[in-house]
Amino acid sequence: MSGGLDSAVTFYMARKDYECSVLVFNYGQRAVCEVDRAEKLAASSSSPCHVLEISLPWKGSALLDTAAELPSEGPSEKGDIPATYVPARNLIFLSFAASFAEAQDADAIFIGAHQLDFSNYPDCREIFFENFRETIKTGTKRGAEGRSLQLVTPILNMTKKEIVVTGIELGVPFEHTWSCYNDGPVPCGKCESCSLREKGFREAGVVDPILIACK
């Protein structure tokens, strides 16, 4: 869980059917405050939270390199991959998550990726998750023993509006979430992630308790 809108809603969806353990990554991202938000979200349901410190010293992303300029416009209509893409991030995160889940003998991994109203990241597309399911199946003890470790992407084909509405129905404490690419104390309201979040709340007809601070 990143502490953002999408992962928070995914977490609350998972809670309906599973006893959850939360895995959070502190990987040198600009918005380090999202780690604290994720911990608060986990605490909101008394779920154990594990913060994993990892390093990506080769940078390669505006989210990791503070000298790089963050794009302020929304997603490219041409389908270009923006400077905020972190090389192979979900591949790295899911590899850790598969190890974490298997060590706990868990039955499923939930991830809050989606491919509608998104930033064109290649590791947020359905084909990536389909292939990673095969990787889990062939590359883990559980898979070799025929005991499936599911990879669940419940919001993959939802719009931001639908994600917000689902979160409201589930009682997600949106005031504990953080979507901005920049660090706190208030979101910039201008970056791509803030723009997509604003779109979701506006289309859902709901006031965003976080973005209202930058009005």
Secondary structure by P-SEA (a helix, b strand, c coil): ccccaaaaaaaaaaaaccbbbbbbbcccccccaaaaaaaaaaaccccbbbbbbbbccccccccccccccccccccccccccccccccaaaaaaaaaaaaaaaaacccccccccccccccccccccaaaaaaaaaaaaacccccccccccccccccccccaaaaaaaaaaacccccccccccccccccccccaaaaaaaaaaaaaccccccccccc
